[in-house]
Amino acid sequence: MRLGVIGTGYVGLVAGAGFADFGNEVVCADLDAERIAQLARGELPIYEPGLDRLVARNVHEGRLAFTTAIHDAVSGAEVVLIAVGTPAAADGSADLRHVLSAAEMIGRALKNYAVVVTKSTVPVGTSARIREAIGHVTDVAFSVAANPEFLKEGDAVNDFMKPDRIIIGTDDERAGEVLRALYAPFVRTNDRILFMDARSAELTKYAANAFLAMRVSFMNDLANLCDRLGTDIEPVRRGMGMDPRIGSKFLFPGIGYGGSCFPKDVQALMATARETGGALEILDAVHRVNERQKGILAEKIAAHYGPRLRGRTLALWGLSFKPGTDDVREAPSIRLIERLLEEGVRVRAFDPVANRAIRDRFGQQIELCENNYEAAEGADGLALLTEWHEFRRPNFQKLKQLLIEPVLFDGRNAWDPKELRASGFTYYGIGRPSIS
């Protein structure tokens, strides 16, 4: 098939390259000329494991192209994907300006029947608004469908190529046939396509992310209770996860969720509920708990050093909101860095891929290092914020020699407190007994 993709951000780039890899002819369009020039040079604007090779292969083999001309992506396409941003408005609702603008541009460029598919995460009722926006500017026949993405940053390529479910929201039989054919190569061994109406499909994406966010906030709240009780969240977490009704995923306490999905989607779903005259009270608590949790490590640091905190140097390992990405949007690291700077603390930090993004945010206010041990050298303590693989089993003896004081603040419960006590460290985790 010939596909057009509007937007070359995280979703658009992964989807465009993924569909091209299955033999489709894909043209990705973006109004950001610098981004398109960057892609034309073979450079990716985002970090996502495996995506660079996927893009390069399909560009080389002539199945994937990039342009600033929307007409080039839409003309002749059988399917056009809208994959532009939906940033949060001031009230937490999703800002649809980019989506509706893309819809209008698609409508003006249509020359043949096409299925216009929403990949962006959008509120209930957006498909109808897209249909209206396109219909105002064209007499060419078209269909609209919702096809939300379920991609995890850090594993997006695998999620796209081997999806656990494909949700298509449309009541249009012709659109359904086109999209079933498009996804046929993805479901040869297991039919994972679920058809429903567009409004239900739009809600499903928000509901899934909100539920996962709820699990994270519940575990963080429970971990804080463990801190007050002097118990250990780790065996509690494992015991809960053994229950097949609960399962073990998203039961890891830490310093709060971040990124481009959970924070935005939770607030957008809450805004949708308010627009109906109701409320989602559980999600309100989920959001409050997460905002508080982002400050939990700063509280532990302040409690340990007390009035001796000002003038100290702290090392931070990991800056992205999770491993496998350079995304620092809503990252807990930002909250901690801001708090430390306010307290007069010197910050030395390292992240395998997110240093540049943090430099863009803080400039020369913090020192960004070339590796994790360089960040630790001469620091009064170390905080682990992102559990990248190379941070999970560091050389603790070397680390102890580099630090002025052997103090560790484990924001991801990645390390063994007993092992660290035996090595002479003072250890603080999340919901784990403090050991010195």
VEXDREN-349051 format. One record per residue (C-alpha): residue in three letters; residue number from 0; y, x, z. Coordinates in nm, 3 decimals. Each point is the difference from the previous one (the first is absolute). Layout:
BEGIN
{r "ala",NUM,{Y,X,Z}};
...
This chain:
BEGIN
{r "met",0,{0.000,0.000,0.000}};
{r "arg",1,{0.365,0.095,-0.031}};
{r "leu",2,{0.181,-0.012,0.335}};
{r "gly",3,{0.361,0.037,0.103}};
{r "val",4,{0.090,0.105,0.355}};
{r "ile",5,{0.352,-0.052,0.133}};
{r "gly",6,{0.063,0.246,0.280}};
{r "thr",7,{-0.141,0.350,0.048}};
{r "gly",8,{-0.003,0.011,0.375}};
{r "tyr",9,{-0.308,0.018,0.215}};
{r "val",10,{-0.167,-0.320,-0.124}};
{r "gly",11,{0.110,0.019,-0.363}};
{r "leu",12,{-0.104,0.361,-0.050}};
{r "val",13,{-0.343,-0.042,0.158}};
{r "ala",14,{-0.067,-0.325,-0.188}};
{r "gly",15,{0.127,0.135,-0.332}};
{r "ala",16,{-0.208,0.317,0.018}};
{r "gly",17,{-0.302,-0.189,0.133}};
{r "phe",18,{-0.002,-0.260,-0.277}};
{r "ala",19,{0.053,0.273,-0.260}};
{r "asp",20,{-0.302,0.186,0.134}};
{r "phe",21,{-0.215,-0.302,-0.091}};
{r "gly",22,{0.105,0.027,-0.363}};
{r "asn",23,{0.307,-0.221,-0.007}};
{r "glu",24,{0.324,0.098,-0.174}};
{r "val",25,{0.268,0.002,0.268}};
{r "val",26,{0.376,0.047,-0.021}};
{r "cys",27,{0.183,0.035,0.331}};
{r "ala",28,{0.373,-0.076,0.003}};
{r "asp",29,{0.263,0.083,0.259}};
{r "leu",30,{0.379,-0.016,-0.009}};
{r "asp",31,{0.017,0.322,0.202}};
{r "ala",32,{0.051,0.253,-0.280}};
{r "glu",33,{-0.053,0.300,0.228}};
{r "arg",34,{-0.334,-0.136,0.117}};
{r "ile",35,{-0.115,-0.055,-0.358}};
{r "ala",36,{0.115,0.352,-0.093}};
{r "gln",37,{-0.192,0.134,0.298}};
{r "leu",38,{-0.316,-0.181,-0.110}};
{r "ala",39,{0.049,0.124,-0.356}};
{r "arg",40,{-0.003,0.356,0.139}};
{r "gly",41,{-0.331,-0.073,0.169}};
{r "glu",42,{0.154,-0.021,0.348}};
{r "leu",43,{-0.077,-0.287,0.233}};
{r "pro",44,{0.275,-0.157,0.216}};
{r "ile",45,{-0.251,-0.074,0.277}};
{r "tyr",46,{-0.289,0.182,0.164}};
{r "glu",47,{-0.334,-0.178,-0.024}};
{r "pro",48,{-0.330,0.191,-0.007}};
{r "gly",49,{-0.156,-0.004,-0.347}};
{r "leu",50,{0.283,-0.189,-0.166}};
{r "asp",51,{0.143,0.308,-0.173}};
{r "arg",52,{-0.331,0.068,-0.177}};
{r "leu",53,{-0.042,-0.369,-0.091}};
{r "val",54,{0.348,-0.018,-0.154}};
{r "ala",55,{-0.031,0.333,-0.182}};
{r "arg",56,{-0.336,-0.089,-0.152}};
{r "asn",57,{0.112,-0.334,-0.138}};
{r "val",58,{0.330,0.134,-0.131}};
{r "his",59,{-0.186,0.281,-0.174}};
{r "glu",60,{-0.247,-0.243,-0.155}};
{r "gly",61,{0.277,-0.228,-0.123}};
{r "arg",62,{-0.071,-0.307,0.209}};
{r "leu",63,{0.294,0.027,0.241}};
{r "ala",64,{0.369,0.034,-0.086}};
{r "phe",65,{0.333,-0.031,0.182}};
{r "thr",66,{0.333,-0.140,-0.116}};
{r "thr",67,{0.336,-0.127,0.122}};
{r "ala",68,{-0.008,-0.278,-0.263}};
{r "ile",69,{-0.147,-0.322,0.143}};
{r "his",70,{-0.044,-0.128,-0.357}};
{r "asp",71,{-0.241,0.284,-0.081}};
{r "ala",72,{-0.223,-0.094,0.294}};
{r "val",73,{0.007,-0.376,-0.061}};
{r "ser",74,{-0.015,-0.019,-0.380}};
{r "gly",75,{-0.357,-0.065,-0.112}};
{r "ala",76,{-0.139,0.004,0.355}};
{r "glu",77,{-0.266,-0.253,0.094}};
{r "val",78,{0.064,0.053,0.370}};
{r "val",79,{0.329,0.105,0.164}};
{r "leu",80,{-0.007,0.112,0.362}};
{r "ile",81,{0.303,-0.030,0.227}};
{r "ala",82,{-0.025,0.286,0.249}};
{r "val",83,{0.355,0.048,0.125}};
{r "gly",84,{0.117,0.033,0.358}};
{r "thr",85,{0.052,-0.289,0.240}};
{r "pro",86,{0.206,0.161,0.278}};
{r "ala",87,{0.069,-0.184,0.322}};
{r "ala",88,{0.324,-0.195,0.017}};
{r "ala",89,{0.215,-0.001,0.314}};
{r "asp",90,{-0.193,-0.297,0.144}};
{r "gly",91,{-0.340,0.160,-0.070}};
{r "ser",92,{-0.075,-0.214,-0.305}};
{r "ala",93,{-0.105,0.161,-0.329}};
{r "asp",94,{0.286,0.077,-0.238}};
{r "leu",95,{-0.110,-0.131,-0.341}};
{r "arg",96,{0.295,0.118,-0.207}};
{r "his",97,{-0.202,0.270,-0.176}};
{r "val",98,{-0.294,-0.233,-0.063}};
{r "leu",99,{0.211,-0.277,-0.152}};
{r "ser",100,{0.205,0.249,-0.201}};
{r "ala",101,{-0.323,0.146,-0.140}};
{r "ala",102,{-0.120,-0.351,-0.084}};
{r "glu",103,{0.316,-0.075,-0.196}};
{r "met",104,{-0.024,0.329,-0.191}};
{r "ile",105,{-0.364,-0.076,-0.082}};
{r "gly",106,{0.096,-0.342,-0.128}};
{r "arg",107,{0.266,0.144,-0.231}};
{r "ala",108,{-0.248,0.255,-0.135}};
{r "leu",109,{-0.295,-0.239,-0.059}};
{r "lys",110,{-0.107,-0.034,-0.362}};
{r "asn",111,{-0.353,-0.129,0.053}};
{r "tyr",112,{-0.205,-0.183,0.262}};
{r "ala",113,{-0.057,0.210,0.310}};
{r "val",114,{-0.114,-0.045,0.357}};
{r "val",115,{0.271,0.115,0.237}};
{r "val",116,{-0.166,0.125,0.319}};
{r "thr",117,{0.168,0.063,0.333}};
{r "lys",118,{-0.141,0.315,0.164}};
{r "ser",119,{0.296,0.033,0.238}};
{r "thr",120,{-0.045,-0.147,0.346}};
{r "val",121,{0.202,-0.322,-0.014}};
{r "pro",122,{0.051,-0.312,0.215}};
{r "val",123,{-0.171,-0.331,-0.064}};
{r "gly",124,{0.160,-0.178,-0.295}};
{r "thr",125,{0.111,0.310,-0.189}};
{r "ser",126,{-0.227,-0.068,-0.299}};
{r "ala",127,{0.185,-0.326,-0.060}};
{r "arg",128,{0.334,0.182,0.015}};
{r "ile",129,{-0.125,0.261,-0.246}};
{r "arg",130,{-0.117,-0.274,-0.236}};
{r "glu",131,{0.343,-0.161,0.021}};
{r "ala",132,{0.185,0.329,-0.056}};
{r "ile",133,{-0.205,0.080,-0.312}};
{r "gly",134,{0.013,-0.354,-0.134}};
{r "his",135,{0.380,-0.001,0.010}};
{r "val",136,{0.023,0.282,-0.255}};
{r "thr",137,{-0.293,-0.049,-0.239}};
{r "asp",138,{-0.185,-0.264,-0.199}};
{r "val",139,{-0.305,0.225,-0.043}};
{r "ala",140,{-0.313,-0.128,0.175}};
{r "phe",141,{-0.100,0.191,0.315}};
{r "ser",142,{-0.196,-0.041,0.323}};
{r "val",143,{0.071,0.124,0.351}};
{r "ala",144,{-0.257,0.117,0.253}};
{r "ala",145,{0.003,0.164,0.342}};
{r "asn",146,{-0.226,0.302,0.038}};
{r "pro",147,{0.086,0.174,0.329}};
{r "glu",148,{-0.098,0.363,0.049}};
{r "phe",149,{-0.205,0.122,0.295}};
{r "leu",150,{0.057,0.375,-0.019}};
{r "lys",151,{-0.004,0.235,0.295}};
{r "glu",152,{0.239,0.291,-0.029}};
{r "gly",153,{-0.208,0.315,0.001}};
{r "asp",154,{-0.298,-0.174,-0.165}};
{r "ala",155,{0.173,-0.216,-0.260}};
{r "val",156,{-0.179,0.136,-0.306}};
{r "asn",157,{-0.342,-0.072,0.148}};
{r "asp",158,{0.117,-0.342,0.119}};
{r "phe",159,{0.118,-0.089,-0.349}};
{r "met",160,{-0.302,0.130,-0.188}};
{r "lys",161,{-0.251,-0.147,0.246}};
{r "pro",162,{0.173,-0.305,0.149}};
{r "asp",163,{-0.160,-0.190,0.285}};
{r "arg",164,{0.159,-0.318,-0.137}};
{r "ile",165,{0.214,-0.111,-0.290}};
{r "ile",166,{0.211,-0.307,0.072}};
{r "ile",167,{0.149,-0.192,-0.291}};
{r "gly",168,{0.232,-0.290,0.065}};
{r "thr",169,{0.044,-0.238,-0.292}};
{r "asp",170,{-0.081,-0.354,-0.107}};
{r "asp",171,{0.034,0.097,-0.367}};
{r "glu",172,{-0.344,0.019,-0.161}};
{r "arg",173,{0.118,0.224,-0.283}};
{r "ala",174,{0.158,0.247,0.241}};
{r "gly",175,{-0.317,0.001,0.207}};
{r "glu",176,{-0.211,0.089,-0.303}};
{r "val",177,{0.231,0.287,-0.096}};
{r "leu",178,{0.000,0.147,0.349}};
{r "arg",179,{-0.375,-0.040,0.043}};
{r "ala",180,{-0.045,0.199,-0.321}};
{r "leu",181,{0.246,0.263,0.121}};
{r "tyr",182,{-0.188,0.048,0.326}};
{r "ala",183,{-0.350,-0.029,-0.146}};
{r "pro",184,{-0.063,0.379,0.007}};
{r "phe",185,{0.087,0.005,0.371}};
{r "val",186,{-0.262,-0.258,0.100}};
{r "arg",187,{-0.305,0.085,-0.208}};
{r "thr",188,{-0.228,0.042,0.304}};
{r "asn",189,{0.157,-0.249,0.238}};
{r "asp",190,{0.228,-0.293,-0.082}};
{r "arg",191,{0.287,0.058,0.239}};
{r "ile",192,{0.252,-0.223,-0.179}};
{r "leu",193,{0.131,-0.293,0.199}};
{r "phe",194,{0.210,-0.260,-0.182}};
{r "met",195,{0.242,-0.226,0.185}};
{r "asp",196,{0.340,-0.157,-0.050}};
{r "ala",197,{0.300,0.232,-0.019}};
{r "arg",198,{0.154,-0.104,0.332}};
{r "ser",199,{-0.324,0.070,0.186}};
{r "ala",200,{-0.035,0.338,-0.171}};
{r "glu",201,{0.354,0.094,0.102}};
{r "leu",202,{-0.071,-0.096,0.360}};
{r "thr",203,{-0.334,0.183,0.009}};
{r "lys",204,{0.163,0.341,-0.042}};
{r "tyr",205,{0.243,-0.057,0.285}};
{r "ala",206,{-0.271,-0.149,0.220}};
{r "ala",207,{-0.231,0.299,-0.049}};
{r "asn",208,{0.263,0.260,0.085}};
{r "ala",209,{0.130,-0.201,0.294}};
{r "phe",210,{-0.349,-0.031,0.147}};
{r "leu",211,{-0.061,0.374,-0.026}};
{r "ala",212,{0.338,0.069,0.157}};
{r "met",213,{-0.097,-0.236,0.281}};
{r "arg",214,{-0.313,0.205,0.073}};
{r "val",215,{0.205,0.319,0.016}};
{r "ser",216,{0.257,-0.148,0.238}};
{r "phe",217,{-0.270,-0.155,0.219}};
{r "met",218,{-0.169,0.339,0.043}};
{r "asn",219,{0.332,0.168,0.073}};
{r "asp",220,{0.080,-0.261,0.263}};
{r "leu",221,{-0.348,0.046,0.149}};
{r "ala",222,{0.041,0.379,-0.001}};
{r "asn",223,{0.323,-0.033,0.196}};
{r "leu",224,{-0.188,-0.212,0.254}};
{r "cys",225,{-0.260,0.278,0.024}};
{r "asp",226,{0.282,0.243,0.078}};
{r "arg",227,{0.113,-0.219,0.288}};
{r "leu",228,{-0.357,-0.053,0.127}};
{r "gly",229,{-0.104,0.361,-0.037}};
{r "thr",230,{-0.288,-0.092,-0.230}};
{r "asp",231,{-0.095,0.138,-0.342}};
{r "ile",232,{0.058,-0.205,-0.317}};
{r "glu",233,{-0.252,0.205,-0.201}};
{r "pro",234,{-0.325,-0.144,0.143}};
{r "val",235,{0.167,-0.343,0.013}};
{r "arg",236,{0.078,0.026,-0.371}};
{r "arg",237,{-0.352,0.107,-0.084}};
{r "gly",238,{-0.152,-0.277,0.209}};
{r "met",239,{0.215,-0.260,-0.174}};
{r "gly",240,{-0.082,0.136,-0.344}};
{r "met",241,{-0.374,-0.033,0.058}};
{r "asp",242,{0.041,-0.376,0.004}};
{r "pro",243,{-0.069,-0.104,-0.364}};
{r "arg",244,{0.246,-0.286,0.039}};
{r "ile",245,{0.275,0.257,0.063}};
{r "gly",246,{-0.101,0.317,-0.186}};
{r "ser",247,{0.142,0.347,0.047}};
{r "lys",248,{0.277,0.012,-0.262}};
{r "phe",249,{0.367,-0.004,0.105}};
{r "leu",250,{-0.091,0.041,0.368}};
{r "phe",251,{0.159,0.343,0.039}};
{r "pro",252,{0.298,0.005,0.237}};
{r "gly",253,{0.292,0.225,-0.078}};
{r "ile",254,{0.377,0.009,-0.035}};
{r "gly",255,{0.042,-0.310,-0.217}};
{r "tyr",256,{-0.043,-0.091,-0.364}};
{r "gly",257,{0.251,0.083,-0.272}};
{r "gly",258,{0.013,0.029,-0.377}};
{r "ser",259,{0.111,-0.240,-0.267}};
{r "cys",260,{-0.242,-0.286,0.069}};
{r "phe",261,{-0.075,-0.099,0.358}};
{r "pro",262,{0.357,0.003,0.140}};
{r "lys",263,{0.149,-0.176,-0.301}};
{r "asp",264,{-0.282,-0.249,-0.050}};
{r "val",265,{-0.017,-0.104,0.365}};
{r "gln",266,{0.371,-0.075,0.003}};
{r "ala",267,{-0.013,-0.176,-0.336}};
{r "leu",268,{-0.279,-0.229,0.117}};
{r "met",269,{0.195,-0.076,0.317}};
{r "ala",270,{0.302,-0.086,-0.216}};
{r "thr",271,{-0.214,-0.231,-0.215}};
{r "ala",272,{-0.113,-0.181,0.314}};
{r "arg",273,{0.361,-0.043,0.114}};
{r "glu",274,{0.093,-0.144,-0.338}};
{r "thr",275,{-0.258,-0.275,0.055}};
{r "gly",276,{0.152,-0.085,0.336}};
{r "gly",277,{-0.285,0.160,0.189}};
{r "ala",278,{-0.089,0.340,0.140}};
{r "leu",279,{-0.284,0.251,0.015}};
{r "glu",280,{0.028,0.094,0.365}};
{r "ile",281,{-0.289,0.247,-0.006}};
{r "leu",282,{0.168,0.199,-0.276}};
{r "asp",283,{0.325,0.003,0.193}};
{r "ala",284,{-0.191,0.174,0.282}};
{r "val",285,{-0.172,0.233,-0.248}};
{r "his",286,{0.338,0.114,-0.131}};
{r "arg",287,{0.149,0.047,0.349}};
{r "val",288,{-0.300,0.199,0.120}};
{r "asn",289,{0.016,0.227,-0.304}};
{r "glu",290,{0.370,0.068,0.040}};
{r "arg",291,{-0.057,0.091,0.364}};
{r "gln",292,{-0.304,0.213,-0.082}};
{r "lys",293,{0.199,0.223,-0.234}};
{r "gly",294,{0.185,0.124,0.308}};
{r "ile",295,{-0.304,0.054,0.222}};
{r "leu",296,{-0.039,0.372,-0.072}};
{r "ala",297,{0.370,0.062,0.069}};
{r "glu",298,{-0.050,-0.166,0.339}};
{r "lys",299,{-0.298,0.223,0.080}};
{r "ile",300,{0.194,0.309,-0.105}};
{r "ala",301,{0.302,-0.100,0.210}};
{r "ala",302,{-0.222,-0.075,0.300}};
{r "his",303,{-0.171,0.339,-0.021}};
{r "tyr",304,{0.313,0.215,-0.029}};
{r "gly",305,{0.241,-0.218,0.195}};
{r "pro",306,{0.344,0.163,0.032}};
{r "arg",307,{-0.144,0.317,-0.158}};
{r "leu",308,{-0.027,-0.166,-0.343}};
{r "arg",309,{0.344,0.090,-0.139}};
{r "gly",310,{-0.006,0.335,-0.174}};
{r "arg",311,{-0.377,0.000,-0.045}};
{r "thr",312,{-0.174,0.057,-0.333}};
{r "leu",313,{-0.275,-0.238,-0.108}};
{r "ala",314,{-0.240,0.039,-0.291}};
{r "leu",315,{-0.102,-0.305,-0.199}};
{r "trp",316,{-0.316,-0.009,-0.212}};
{r "gly",317,{0.002,-0.274,-0.263}};
{r "leu",318,{0.302,-0.197,-0.120}};
{r "ser",319,{-0.133,-0.259,-0.248}};
{r "phe",320,{-0.094,-0.339,0.139}};
{r "lys",321,{-0.369,0.071,-0.068}};
{r "pro",322,{-0.213,0.278,-0.153}};
{r "gly",323,{-0.035,0.021,-0.377}};
{r "thr",324,{0.357,-0.096,-0.089}};
{r "asp",325,{0.353,0.138,0.001}};
{r "asp",326,{0.139,-0.341,0.097}};
{r "val",327,{0.226,0.013,0.306}};
{r "arg",328,{0.134,-0.353,-0.024}};
{r "glu",329,{-0.004,-0.152,0.351}};
{r "ala",330,{-0.196,0.308,0.115}};
{r "pro",331,{-0.021,0.047,0.379}};
{r "ser",332,{0.103,0.364,-0.055}};
{r "ile",333,{0.351,-0.114,-0.090}};
{r "arg",334,{0.046,-0.186,0.328}};
{r "leu",335,{-0.128,0.298,0.200}};
{r "ile",336,{0.216,0.254,-0.183}};
{r "glu",337,{0.310,-0.214,0.052}};
{r "arg",338,{-0.074,-0.031,0.371}};
{r "leu",339,{-0.067,0.372,0.042}};
{r "leu",340,{0.322,0.094,-0.178}};
{r "glu",341,{0.193,-0.239,0.223}};
{r "glu",342,{-0.152,0.174,0.303}};
{r "gly",343,{0.109,0.341,-0.125}};
{r "val",344,{-0.349,0.117,-0.096}};
{r "arg",345,{-0.055,0.248,-0.280}};
{r "val",346,{-0.265,-0.131,-0.243}};
{r "arg",347,{-0.237,0.215,-0.205}};
{r "ala",348,{-0.227,-0.202,-0.227}};
{r "phe",349,{-0.260,0.019,-0.272}};
{r "asp",350,{-0.174,-0.251,-0.226}};
{r "pro",351,{-0.228,0.095,-0.292}};
{r "val",352,{0.191,-0.220,-0.248}};
{r "ala",353,{0.285,-0.184,0.174}};
{r "asn",354,{0.231,0.290,0.088}};
{r "arg",355,{0.229,-0.075,-0.294}};
{r "ala",356,{0.035,-0.367,0.090}};
{r "ile",357,{0.092,0.085,0.358}};
{r "arg",358,{0.243,0.267,-0.119}};
{r "asp",359,{0.173,-0.265,-0.210}};
{r "arg",360,{0.036,-0.207,0.319}};
{r "phe",361,{0.102,0.264,0.256}};
{r "gly",362,{0.126,0.294,-0.203}};
{r "gln",363,{0.061,0.307,0.216}};
{r "gln",364,{-0.027,-0.188,0.330}};
{r "ile",365,{-0.364,0.104,0.035}};
{r "glu",366,{-0.196,0.307,-0.106}};
{r "leu",367,{-0.276,-0.069,-0.253}};
{r "cys",368,{-0.274,0.261,-0.009}};
{r "glu",369,{-0.248,0.126,-0.259}};
{r "asn",370,{-0.309,-0.074,0.210}};
{r "asn",371,{-0.103,-0.155,0.328}};
{r "tyr",372,{-0.037,0.325,0.194}};
{r "glu",373,{0.347,0.114,-0.102}};
{r "ala",374,{0.136,-0.324,0.142}};
{r "ala",375,{-0.177,0.064,0.330}};
{r "glu",376,{0.118,0.358,0.042}};
{r "gly",377,{0.245,0.025,0.287}};
{r "ala",378,{-0.003,-0.375,0.072}};
{r "asp",379,{-0.011,-0.138,0.353}};
{r "gly",380,{-0.251,-0.268,-0.101}};
{r "leu",381,{-0.168,-0.161,-0.298}};
{r "ala",382,{-0.021,-0.365,-0.110}};
{r "leu",383,{-0.258,-0.121,-0.252}};
{r "leu",384,{0.144,-0.291,-0.199}};
{r "thr",385,{-0.222,-0.022,-0.311}};
{r "glu",386,{-0.372,0.080,0.009}};
{r "trp",387,{-0.029,0.205,-0.318}};
{r "his",388,{-0.344,0.161,-0.031}};
{r "glu",389,{0.130,0.352,0.059}};
{r "phe",390,{0.145,-0.107,0.335}};
{r "arg",391,{-0.323,-0.146,0.138}};
{r "arg",392,{-0.171,0.326,0.091}};
{r "pro",393,{0.267,0.269,0.032}};
{r "asn",394,{-0.057,0.336,0.162}};
{r "phe",395,{0.100,-0.101,0.352}};
{r "gln",396,{-0.014,0.355,0.136}};
{r "lys",397,{0.243,0.112,-0.269}};
{r "leu",398,{0.214,-0.306,0.069}};
{r "lys",399,{0.010,0.080,0.371}};
{r "gln",400,{0.128,0.349,-0.076}};
{r "leu",401,{0.272,-0.132,-0.231}};
{r "leu",402,{0.137,-0.264,0.239}};
{r "ile",403,{0.225,0.095,0.289}};
{r "glu",404,{-0.165,-0.274,0.207}};
{r "pro",405,{-0.350,-0.134,-0.086}};
{r "val",406,{0.108,-0.366,-0.011}};
{r "leu",407,{-0.139,-0.241,-0.261}};
{r "phe",408,{0.114,-0.356,-0.074}};
{r "asp",409,{-0.274,-0.156,-0.209}};
{r "gly",410,{0.149,-0.304,-0.171}};
{r "arg",411,{-0.322,-0.078,-0.187}};
{r "asn",412,{-0.269,0.073,0.261}};
{r "ala",413,{-0.146,0.253,-0.241}};
{r "trp",414,{-0.092,0.262,0.259}};
{r "asp",415,{-0.247,0.020,0.291}};
{r "pro",416,{0.184,0.001,0.334}};
{r "lys",417,{-0.291,0.165,0.184}};
{r "glu",418,{-0.020,0.283,-0.251}};
{r "leu",419,{0.373,0.058,0.028}};
{r "arg",420,{-0.008,-0.003,0.380}};
{r "ala",421,{-0.271,0.265,-0.010}};
{r "ser",422,{0.227,0.205,-0.228}};
{r "gly",423,{0.294,-0.023,0.240}};
{r "phe",424,{0.213,-0.262,-0.178}};
{r "thr",425,{0.196,-0.287,0.145}};
{r "tyr",426,{-0.094,-0.304,-0.208}};
{r "tyr",427,{0.161,-0.338,-0.055}};
{r "gly",428,{-0.163,-0.259,-0.226}};
{r "ile",429,{0.046,-0.370,-0.066}};
{r "gly",430,{-0.191,-0.199,0.260}};
{r "arg",431,{-0.189,0.307,0.115}};
{r "pro",432,{0.015,0.165,0.344}};
{r "ser",433,{0.260,0.277,0.006}};
{r "ile",434,{-0.175,0.330,0.070}};
{r "ser",435,{0.153,0.329,0.112}};
